[in-house]
Amino acid sequence: MLRKERSKQLQHSPVPACPTPEPGSTLPTRTGSLTAEPADPAKVSSRQRLELVALVYSACIAENLVPNLFLELFFVLQLLTARRMVAAKDSDLEPSPGVLDSLESPLFQSVHDCVFFAVQVLEHQFQVLSYLDKGTLKLLAENERLLCFSPALQGRLRAAYAGSVAKVSLAMPPSVQAVSFQPETDNRANFSSDRAFHTFKKQRDVFYEVLREWEDRHEEPGWDFEKGLGSRIRVMMGQLSAACSHSHFVRLFQKQLLQMCQSPGGAGGTISGEAPDVLNMLGADKLGRLRRLQERLAAPQSSCGPCPPPSFPGCQGFFRDFILSASSFQFNQHLMDSLSLKIRELNSLVLPHPEPSDEDGESDVDWQGERRQFAVVLLSLRLLAKFLGFVAFLPYRGPEPPPARELQDSILALRSQVPPVLDVRALLQQGLRAHRAVLTVPWLVEFLSLADHIVPMLDYYRSIFTLLLHLHRSLVLSKDGEGEMCFLNKLLLLAVLGWLFQIPTVPEDLFFVEEGQVDVFEVDTKTSEHGLDGVPVVDQHLLYTCCPYIGELRKLLASWVSGSSGRSGGFVRKITPTTTTSLGALPLRTTQGLQAQLAQAFFHNQPPSLRRTVEFVAERIGSNCVKHIKATLVADLVRQAESLLQEQLVTQRQEGGDPGQLLEILCSQLCPHGAQALTQGREFCQKKSPGAVRALLPEETPAAVLSSAENIAVGLATEKACAWLSANITALIRREVKAAVSRMLRAQGPEPAVRGDRRGCSRACEHHAPLPSHLISEIKDVLSVAVGPRDPEEGVSPEHLEQLLGQLGQTLRCRQFLCPPAEQHLAKCSVELASLLVADQIPVLGPPTQHRLERGQARRLLHMLLSLWKDDFQVPVPLQLLLSPRNVGLLADTRPREWDLLLFLLRELVEKGLMGRKEIEACLDSLHEAQWPEDFAEELATLFNLFLAEPQVPEPQLRACELVQPNRGTVLAQS
């Protein structure tokens, strides 16, 4: 029923001239010449049945059980804007036998029913509607029928319109700009002979003559491409006899195609015949108004509806007609090879996809750049794939209808033996596995859209359509959770796939009949952290760029507005006058525009390497400028914040204030100083850029070229740095000040009432203690010398060790820059140092005979460490490491072995309460489980027995021989 209603709506749409219906039953119409009949919710018949049908219909749309989402929305909006019911044939609405028994009367018998049904469906599809452009949302929100039937939906649409920031503008054709000379590929060394080289240069000139003549004359009435340029193109192709000449010309053809047609309709350039400097004198605001006015005047009013056939708009038409007029098999083959290679290269390009961050503006700026890079790659792939499909299927495509069934079998048998020009099935499967469907599927749709009627019947391509169909069914927009594809990514894929399924060359029953399983590959729409599908790379502008037919929804609503206002015709635009006064008030914008155009002209006449060098210098100098501002201006402001914080802390503690409010106070005082960043950034770029350009360019570079390159590098670097600083310097200062405040508040510690045993700096501390990082490096140097000296004469003096432990005590008592991780690291290093002192493994600098510490020096150092462990460390000290197998094993390498320092250290640990006696006994007992030499194991067992019998350390030295003597009484007496 809905399909029949939709077909009648499309037949009576204002695009083609519709035939006059015969008398009979009524059906809705949108003819602009008819007066719109008011729609009244009270006159809706069969309300419950319409609600049920709308619910089922919306469920089919939501579950992707219809081929084209936007075609259904177009049909619904047609019902919403139907003007009145007109007479139609009785047979059109004649129900089949038995229908009147189950359904009392046919639906959609009045405008009231049509509008009610449309509003019900739109309420279910609000999520999709909210992503339409602002113009469409505005027209929907202002529709009086929508207000009458559902004020709640109108309120939601108004809120969506107010919250929408994206704006879609119409594309404008660019002027012809030649591809610059490429010395790497177009010089003499890349040609087989001088004749081939000069022939290519001539044909390059002929190509641009043909291109400029097309640009000047293709809009003239009666001008024909084949008659005007066909013979010249074929003569040019005939002179490209050598294979290398064809490859060079195809490279030029492809680069010019990308340069002119990468954006839709060739957007992105200046208008042919315009004087850019004259327009730029108006400034950015007024220039934008004139651009929009020009778009309105040049935009076509007629369209091919929501499902237009494949076409070559704008400059693409030149390249299509060039291929047709050339009629060269060699050129077509080289072009297919080049297009296939470029598609593979771009499709496999690794695109960074960082998530946008809310913390600061720096990552957001980078993210916008990555999104623009994705858009450029996607649009390039779609353009290349379209022309590859056009050339590949050109021999099989014609205006005649599909052949009869008998002839199809023989054609299929023949065509199935021909290998595809590009293995698109493998590329599609790779894209789905890598979760890059948002990049692969749009260009594949462009390629398949140019296929002939036989292609969908071939087994190879039918498997591709089956895979795309299953992907289409799996892209349910209502699924929104972790691992799901982003909403706009899904919407783009649904739009392009829906358009593909409606192309005349694709069988109508493919979508509804193809229900088989995917044999070679299972579709999985779950994304991964390494795939593009889960990253919001598609925005509204890219969606409308790839799917311009979505704009038909806006034209449909606009035609209703114009018809309701008493005007006939299509979309009537309001043109706001502008003025050209106060032109002298914008010299900066004019200068910037002229400088940008002069730079483009300068680079166009120079080798590409010069441009890359200048852009590289500008990129790096701009980045270094930002880092320089962070290290100088921001660092000074942070130091000011620290000094102000000390004063505020004293004041607030006396008054009982909240230290957490200090951040806002400090930021309000310091953030205005960020305005100095722009001045310092300009000075930095002007100082550093010229030297970098001179260092990277060849010495033989002419002085004039070098000077221009330096000036351009300064301008680009200044623009990049100042743009970032303007957007992010305030957030940067706030973040750094916040970090400084948090660090100082941590160092001060909590209030005495909640601080407990943890202490901070004393009020008299001047914070002159060594930094923890510096001290950690010093201790590690001593440990590395003890473990393995680099030369026999390397060592450490006892005075240096005492000085090092003294500095450690200063750092532990001044906690200005000491954080818990650094303190834990210092504690572990101090234990390792004690283990080396006990094992006498630290080489000492001194007389030739002295290479070990004296016993008194070692005990003095151990006393200092014990004092630090007990009084200064505020984190747990890992003293168990003293009795670890690795540290005790250091004594095994000592000859003769001396155990008195270890016994002394164990006694002091117990006496000072740093370790319990049972804890030490457990550690000593666990040492027996390790594998030791026999003599060392005996000495270790004797040490354990001595510790159990008498915890006091003997004053005289204990030698290894004394530990293994059978007379233990002598040893105990000496103790």
N, C-alpha and C positions, 0 to 999 in steps of 0.2 A: 504494500500500500504506500509506504513512504517512498519507495523507489519510483512508483508511478507518479506520485505527487512531485518529487524532485525533477523528474524528466519534464513535467509540464511547466514547472517553474523555470527551468533552463530554456525551454522553448520560448517562453514569453519574457525572457530577460531583455533589457533594452539594447544589448550589443548588436545582434543582427535584427533585420527587419522581420517581424513575426507575421505569419499569415492571419487573416481575419477569421476568427473562430465562427463556426456555424451555430445556429440557435440550439439550445438544449440546456443541459445542466450548467452549473456555475463552477468556476475555478478562480483562484486569486491571481491578480495581475499587478505589475509594478510599472505599467506604462505611465511615463511622466505627464502625458497630456490629460490623464484622468484625474478628477478631484478625489483626494483621499477620503475614504469613508471612515468616520470616527469608530474606534474600537472601544467596546464597553465590556468590562469584566462581568457585569450582571447578565449579559446576553449570551454568555458561553453555554453551548449545549453539550451534553455528555461530558461534564467536567471530570468525573471519576475515570471514565475511559481514556480521556486525553492525558490525565495524570499518569495512568498506568502505561500508556504507550510512550509517553515522554520518559518515564523511568526505565523502561526496557531499551528504548533508543539510546538514552544516555549511558546505560550500562554497556551496550555494544560499542559505543564510542570510547568509553573508558578502558575497555578490555581490548581495544584495537581489533575489533571484529569487523570494522569497515575499512576499505582500502585507503581512504584519504581523509584525515581528520579535518583539514581546513576546507575541503569541499563540503563536508557535512555542516560546518559552521556557516559557510556561505549560503547553503540551502536554508538553514535556520534563520539567518538574517533576512533572507528573501521572504520568508513567512512573516517575520516581524514587520517588514516594511511593505507588505502587500497593501495596495491602495483600495481595491474593491473587487468583488466577484464579478466575472464576466461570463457570458454564455459560452458553452463548449458542447462538443458532441455528446449525445446521451450515451454512446457506447464507451466513452472514456471512463465514465464512472459507474458503469453498469456492473453490479456485483455478480459474482459467480453463484450458481444455484446452491442454496444452503447457507449462504453468508447472512442473508437477512434474517434467517432463523436465529443465528447465534449473535449477530450484531444487529441491533434494532434499526440503525440507519448508518449510512457512511459518515465518516468523520470529515473535518475540514470543509464544512458546507457554508462557512461564513468567515468574514475577516476576524471576528471575535475569537473563533476557534483557532485560527492560524496564529494569531498573536499570543493567545494563552499557551498554546503548545510551545511556541518559540521561547517564551519567557521561562517556562518550566525547564526546558533543555539548557538555556543559558545559565540558570541558577546552578545546575549540576556541573557546568563547564567553566565555572568562575576562575578556577586556577589557571586554565589556559588563557582566558580572556585577560587576566591581570598582567600577562607578559606581552600583550600587544602594544603597539606604539601609542604615544600620548594622544595623537590625533584621533585614532580609532576609539580609545577609551573616552575621550571627551565627547565624541559624537554619540557613543552608546549612552553615556551618563546623562546627556541632554535630550535623549529620545523621550518624547512625551508619552508614548505608549508604554515604555518601560516603567516610567514613573507611575502611570495609572495602574498597571497590573502588578508591579512588585516594587514598592518604594524601598524595601530593604536591599534588593539587588542594586538599585540605583545608588543607594548610599555606599555600598561596598565598591561600586565602580568609581564613584567620586573619590573615595579614599585611595583606591589604586592609582587613579590619575594624579592625585596630589603627591603620592609617594614615588611616582615614576620619574626617573632622571634621564633616561635614554631618549634620544630623539633621532629619528630616521629622516634623512634628507634625500632628495632625488639626485641621481647621478648625472654628471655633465660630461660631455665628450672632451678629450684632451686635444691639444695641438700636436702635430707631428714633430717629434724630436728624434734625430737619428741616433742610432747606437754608436757610441764612441769607438774609435779604433782600438783594437785589442792587440798589442804587440806580441803577446805570448802565443797567439793563434793565427794572426793575420799577417805576419811579416813574411818576407821573401823565403825564409828558410822552411816554411811550412808548405811550399808549393813545389811541384815537380820541375817546373821550368819558369823562365821569365815570362813566356807567353801566357802560361796559366795564371801567373800572378797579376799581370796587367789586364787579362781578360776579366778576372774577378773584380778588380778595381772598377773597370768600366761597367760591369753588370751591377755593382753596388750603386753606382751613380744612377743607372737606369732605373733601378728598383725605387730609389727615393724620388726620382722624377715622377714615376707612376703613382707613388703614394701621395705626393703633394697634389698632383692633378686630381686624384680621386677625392682628396679632402676639399679641394676647391669646387668641384663640379658635381659630386654625387647627390647633392640636395636639389640640383636644378631639375625642373620638370622635363620629363622626356629623356633625360640622360641615361644611357645604358652602359653598364660596365664592359660587357663583351664587345660592343661596337666601338667604344671609345678607347679601350686599352688592351683588348684581347690579342690583337695581332702583335703589338709591341712586346707583350709578355711572352708569347710563343717564340718570337725571334730571340729574345734574351735567353730563354731556356735552351734553344737550339745551339747557342754559342757556348754553353756550359757542357762541353763534351767530356772533359776529364772527370774521373770519379772524385778526385780531391776537390775540384771546383764545386761540385754538387754539395759535398759535405760542408765546405766553407759557406756556401750560400744558404744552406739549410740552417746552419748555426746562426747566421745573421737574421734569417727569417724568424727563427724561434725567439731570439732575443728581442727583436722588434715587436713580436706578438706579445711577449710578456710585458714589455715596457708600455705598450699602448692599451692593452686589454686586460691587465691583471685585475683591476677593479671592475665592478659591473658597469657595463656600458662605456667602459673606458674612462671612468671617473678618476680624478686625481690631478689633472693637468689644468692649464689655463685655457680659456676659450679662444678658439681660433680667430685671429683677426683682432683680438683685444690688445689694448696697450696696458700691460700690467702696472706700469708705474703710475699711470693716470688713476687707475682704480685704487691702488695702494695709498694714494694721497688722501683718500677718504678716511683712512684709519680702519682698524679691525672691525669696529662695531658697524659703521656704515657700509663697509665692504661686505660684511656678512649679510646685511639687508639687501644689497644689490645682488649678491649671489642667489639669495632665496627668491628674489623677484625674477631673476633670469631663469631659475629652475621652474618657477610657476609658468612663465611664458613659453618655455621650451618643452615642458613635460607633455607627452601625448595624452590626449583625452580618451581615446579609445583603447581597448585592451582585448585580450583574447580570453578573458574570464579567469577563474581560479585555477584552471588546469591548462595552461597554454602549451602548445606543442614546442618541441625543441627549436630554438632559433639562434641567430647570430646577430645580436643587436649592436648598434654603434659601429666601432672600428672593427669588430669581429667580422662584419660583413665584407670588409675589404679583403681580409686574408682568406675567407671562404671563397669569394669570387676569384681571387688570384689562383687558388688551387684548381678551381674548375676551368678557368681559362687557360692555364698552363698545359693541362692535359698531358703531363709528363710522367711516365711510369717510373723513370729513374728518380725524379724529384720526389714523388710520392713515397718511394721505398726508403730513400735517405731520410725523409721527414718522419716516417713511422719509426725508423731505427732511433733517430735522435729524440723523438718524443718519448718513446718507451724507456730509453736510458735515463732521461731527465725525470720521468715519473718514478722510476725505481729509486733514483737518488734522493728525491724529495720525500718519498714515502718512508724511506728508512732513516731519514734525518732524525737525530736524537734531539728532541725539543725539551729544554728544561721546564719544569712545571712546579715552581715553589708555591706553597699556599700563601695567599695574602695574609699579612700580619696586622693585628690591630695595635701593636705596641708603639710603633713609630712609622713615620712616613717613608723611610728609606727603602724598606722591603716592598711597600706598596708601589713605589715608583718602579722598582725592578720588575714587579709582577705585571704592571701595565705593559712594560716592554716585552715581556715574554708572551703576553696575550696578543700583542700586535704581531710578533714574530709568527705565532701560530696562524693568525688570520692571513698573513702574507703567504705562508706555505700552503694553506688550504686553498686559497683562491688561485694560486699558481697551478696547483694540481688539478683543480676542476677545469681550468682553461686548457691545460695541456691534454687532459683526458678527453675533453669534448672534441678537440681537433684530431686526436688519435682515432677516436671512434668514427669521426666523419670520414677520414681518409681510409681507414681499414674497411668500413662497410660500404664505401662509395661504389665499388663495382656491382654490388648486389641490390642497391637501393634504387627505387624508381617510383613514379607516380601511380603505377598500375596497382590494383587491389591484390591481395595475397592469392597465390595460385590455387588451383583446384586440388582436391585431395589426392588424385592419382598422380599429378605432377609433383606434389609435395614430397612423396616418398622417394622419387628419384633424386630430387634436389637434396633431400636430407642425407641420402646415401653418399652423394658426392661431397657435400659440404662437411660432413662429419670427418672426412679424411684430411681436411685442411687444418693445420695447427693454428692456434690463435696467435695473433700478432704480439700479445702480451699475456702471460699466464696470470690473469686477474683472479682466478679462483684461488691460486696459492697465496697471492698477496692479500686477498680478503681473509683467508683462514689465518694467516700470520697476524693480520691486524686484530682479529678477534681474540686470538690467543694472547697477544701482547696488550690487550685492552686499549687499542687505539682505533676503535670503530669510528669515533667521531672524526678522525682524519681520513680513514680509508674509504668509508662508505660514500661520502658525498662525491668524491671524484669518480668512484666506480659507477655511481648513478649517472653522472654526466656521460661516461663512456657508453653505457648500455642504452642511453636514451637515443643515440644515433643509430641503433641497430635496425636491421630490416625485419620483415615479418617472419623470416625463417629462423632467425637466431634464437628466439625463446624455445623453439622446438628441438634444437640440437641438445644432445645429452649433456655436453660440457656446460653450456650456458643455462640449461634448465636446472642443473644442480646449483648454479649460482643464484638463480631466482628463488629456488627452494630455500637456500640458506638465508637469503635476504628476507623471505617471507617469515621464517621462524624468528629471525631477529626482530622484525616488525611486531610480531605477536608478543615478544618478550619485553618490549619497551613500554611497560605500563606506567603511565605518568603518576598514578596515585601511590606507587611504591616509593617511599622516601625514607631511607635509613642508612645505616653504616654499610658501606660496600656497594651501594647503589650508584648508578650513573647520575650525574648532575641533571637537574630538570631541563635546563636550556640545551644541554647536549642531547638529551632524549628528544626534545621538541624538534631540533634540527634534523635528526635522523628520521623521525616520523614524517616531517614535512617533505624531505627529498624522496623518501621511499614511497610515500603516498602519491607524489607527483609521478614517479616512475610507473607505478601500477596503473595509472590512468592514461598513459601514452597509447596512441592507437596501435602501435606495433606490438604491444604486449597483449596477449589474449585476455579477454574479459573474464574468462572462467579461471584464470590462473590463481587469483587470490582466494576464490571460494572452493576450488576443487583440489588444489595442491595441499593435501593434509598428511602426506607421507612423512616418515621420520627422516632426519638428517643422518645419512649413513656414514659419511666420511668425517663428519665434524659435528660436535654437539655445541649449540649456541649457549654461551654463558655470559650474561650481562653483569655479573658481579665484578666489581672493579678491584684493582689492587693499588697499593701505594705507589707503584712504579708505572702505572698506566695513565694515559691522558683522559680516559673516560670519566674518572672520578674527580677530575680537576675542572673547575668552571672556566674553561677556555673559550666558551661561546657566550657572547653577549647579544643583546637585542639587535645591535647594528649589524653584526655578522649574520644573524638569523635572517634579517630582511635582505641582506646583500646576497646570500645564497638562495633565498626563496622570495624573490620580489613579488610573486603572485599572492603572497599573504596580504599585500597592500590592496588587493581587490575588495577586502572586507571594508576598508575605509572608504573606497570609492562608492561601494554599494550604499553605505550609510549616508555619504555626502549627497548622493543623488536623491535620496529620500528628503534630506533637508532642503535641497534646492527646489524639489517639486512641491514640498509643503509650503514654501515661501512664495509660491505663485510663479516660479520661473520654470521653464522647460529646458531640458538638456541635461548635461552631466554636471560635473563638479565645478561650481562657480566659486572662484577663490576671491577672497578679500585682499586687495592690494593697498597697503598703507604707504602714502607718499613719504619721501625722505628728502632731506635738504643737503646742500653742499656748502653750507656756511661754516665758518670757523675752521677752514682748512689749515690755516697756519698754526693752530694750537696743537698739532700732532706731529712735530718734526721727528720725534724719536721713532714712532711707528713707521713713518715713511722711510727713514734711514735704514731701519732694520730690514724692511722689505726689499729695498734696493740692494743692500749689501748681500742678502741671501741670493738674489737673482744674479748679481755679479759673481758671486762665488760659484754658482752653478755653471755659468758661462765660462769661468776660468778653468774649472775642472774638466769641462767638456773638451777643451783643446789641449789637455795634458794627459800623460800616461796614467792609467788607473792606479799604478803604484803610488803616485804622488798623492792622490786623493786618500788612499788607504793610510798613508803615512800621516797626513794631516789629521784625519779622523782618529787615528790611534793616539797621536799626541794629545789631541783635545780630550779624548776619553780619559787618558791617564792623568793629565794635568788637572782636569776637573775633579777626578777622584782624589788625587793627592791634595788638592786645595781643601776639600772637605775634611780630610784627615788632619791637615795643618790647622784648620780652624778648631777642630776638636782638641788638638794638642796645645794650642796657645790660648785662644779666646775663651773656649769652654773650660779649659783647665784653670785659668785665672778666675773665672766666675765661680768655679767649684771651691777654690781656695778662699775666696771671699765668703762663700756660703759657710765654710767650716769656721772661719773666725766669727761670723755673725751668730753661728749656732752656739758657740761657746758662751757668748754674751746672753743669748736668749735662754739657754739652759739655766744659767744662774738666776736670771730674773724670774723665770717661770717656776723654778723650784722654791724660790722664796715666796712667790705669790700662790703656789699650789696649782699652776696651770698644767695643761695637757701637752707633753712634748710632741704628740702626733700632729698638732696644729702648726708646728714650725715649718712644715714643708710648704704649705700654701703661702705663709708669710715670706719665706725666702724666695719662692718662685715669683711672687708679685714684685719683689724688689730687684731681682736679677734678670728675669726674662726680657724686659725692655732693652737691656744692653745687647741683646742678640742682633739689633739693627746694625751694629758695627761689623757683623760678619760679611755683609755684602761688599762693603768698602774694602775690607781686608782681602776678600776673595778676588775682587777685580785686580788689586795690586799684585797678589800672588800669581795670577794667571798672566798678567802682563810681564812679569819678571821672569817666569820660568818657561813659558811656551816658546819664545823665539830660540833660545838655546837648544831646546829639545829638537825643534825642527831642523836647525842647522846641523846637529849631530847625526841625524838620521838620513838626511838627503845627501846625494852625491856631491862631492866638492865641485864638480863641473856644472852644477845647476846655475843657470843665469841669475844674475843679481835681482833682476826684476821679478822673475818667477819665485825666487827665494823670499823676497820681501812680501809678495802677495800671499805666499803660503804661510809665512809667519803671522801676518795680520789675520788671515782666516782662522788659523789655529788659536790665536788669542781670543777672537770673537766666539768661536765654538766652545772653547774651554770655559770662558766667562759665562756664556749662556747656560751650559750644563751645570756649572757649580752654583751660580746664583739661583737657578731654578730649583735645585735641590735645597739650598740653604733657605730660600724664601718659604718653602713649604714645610721644612722640618727643623729649622734651628731652634724654634721655641720648644718643640717636643724633645729635642736632643738635650737642651739645657735642663729642662724639667727632669728628664730621666737621670742625668748625671748628678744633679743636685739631690734627687731622691736617693740615689745610691750612696752619696756622701753622708746624708743625714742618717740613713739606716746604719751605715758603718760606724759612725760616731756614737749613735745611740746604743749599738751593740757593745762598743768598747766601754762606754760608761756603765753598762750593766743595768739591771733593774734596781728599783728602790731598795733601801736597806731592809725594809719590812719583808720583802719577798725575795731578797737576794740570797739569804742564807750565808753559806761559807764562801761564796764566790766573791772575789774582790776585783776592783778595778784600779786605775791609776790614782795616786794620791793627788790632792789639790796642788801640791808643790811640784809635781812632776813637770819637767820641761820637754818631755818627749824627745830626748836626744839619744835614746837607746838604739842599737843597731836594728835594722829591719829583720824580721824573721826569715825572709827569703835569703838574705845575705848570710845570716848565721847558719842556716841549713846548708848552704853551699860550702861554708868554711869547715863545718864538722864533717861533711862528706869528703872533702879533700883530705882531711886527716885520716879518715877511715880507709880511703883508697890507697894512701901511702902505706898504711899498716898492712893492708891486704897484699899489695904488690907494688913495691917501689919501682919507679921507672929506671933508676940507675942505682948502683950500690951506695953512692954518696948522699942519696936523698933521705931526709929524715925530718923530725919535728923537735923543736927545743922544748924543754920543760916549761920555760917561761911563756912560750906561745900557748901551751895547753892551759896553764893557769889563766892567761889572759882570755882565752876562748871561753872557759867556764865562767869567768867574771862577766863577760859580755852576755852569756846566756842568762845569768841571774838578772842583769839589767833589763833584758828584753822581757823576761817573765814578770818582773815587777812593774815595768811600763807597758801597759796592754793597749796602747793606742792603736797599733796596727796588727795586733795578734788575734787571730781567729782560732777557733777550736781545731780545725784540721791542721793548721801550721803548728799549734802547740802539741798535738798528738805526734806529729812527725818529729819534732824536737825531742819529745820524750823517748821515742824509739831510738833515735840516734844517740842519745845520752846513754841508754842501756848498752848499745853496741860498743860505745867507747869504753864503758866500764868493763865489759867482757875482754876487750883487748888489753886493758890495763892489768887485769887479773892474770891473763895469760902471758903478760910481758911480751906482746907482739908489736909494740910501737917502736920503730927505729928512732933513736935519739941522735940529734946533732951534737957533736962535742969532740973531745980528743979522740985520736985514732983508736984507743983501747976502749972507749966508752960507746957502746951501741945499744944500751938498755937503761931504763930508768932505775935510779936508786930506790931502795925499799922505802925510805922516808918520803921521797917525792911521790911515789905511787900511792902511799897511804894518804898523803895530803890531798892529792887529786880525788881519791875515792871519798874522803871526808867532804870535799866540796860538792861532789855529786850527791852524796847522801843528804846533805843539807838542802840542795835544790829539790830533790825528790820529796822531801818532807814539807818544806816551807813554801816553795814558790810555784810548783806545778799545780794547776787546778784541774787537770784532766788525769784519768787513771794512767799510771806509768806501768808499762808491761814488764815488770821485774821478773816474771817467770822466764823471760828469754835468757836471763843470766844462767839458768840451769838447763837450757835447751841442749840437745845433743850436739848441735853445730858449734855453739859457743864453748861448751865444756871440752869439745874435741880439740879446741885450739891448744889446750895444755898438752895434748899428745905429741905436738910438734916441738915442744920445748925440751931442751937438754941442758942441764938436768932439770927435771920437773920440780916446780916449787908450788906448794899448796897453801902456804900460809896466808897469802892475800885473799884467796877464796874463802878460807875459814874465817878470816877477819871480816870480810864483807858479809858473810852469812850471819855472824854474831851481831853486827851492827844493824842489819835489816830486822832482826828479831827485837833488839833492844829499842830501836826507834819506832817499832810498830808498823813498819812498812810491809812486812810479810810475817805470817804466822809460822810457828814452829812446825805444825802439822803440814802446812802448805809446802814448806821447804823439804820436809821428809818425803812427801808424795813426789815432789820433783826429782829428788835424789833416787828414790826407788824406781821411778820410770826410766832412769838412765841405764839400769841393768838390762833393759829390753833391747838396747842398741848393740850392734856388733862392734866390739873393741878389740885391740890387741891384748894378748893374754896378760902381759905385765901391767898395762894400763888398767885393765879390768880389776886386777888385784889391788892396785893403788886406790882405785875409785871405791872399792869395797871397804878398804881400810879407812878412807876418808869418811865414809858413811858411818862406820862404827865409832870413829872418834867424835863426829858431830852428835851422835846419840849419847855418848858417854859424858862429854864435856863440851858445852857450847862456846867456851872461851877460846880465843885464838892464841896460839903460843907466840911469845915474843921472839925467841930465836927462830931461825929459819928451819923449816922442815924440808928435808931432802927426800928424794925418791927412795934412797936406800933405807932411811929411817922408817918410812911407811911400811916397808915389807919385812922389817926385823921382827923375829918372833917374840922379843921381850917388849910387851906393850907397856909395862910399868915404867920403863925408862922414858918412853915418849910422854906418858901422862905426867910424870914428874917434871919433865922439862916444860910442859904446858903450864 
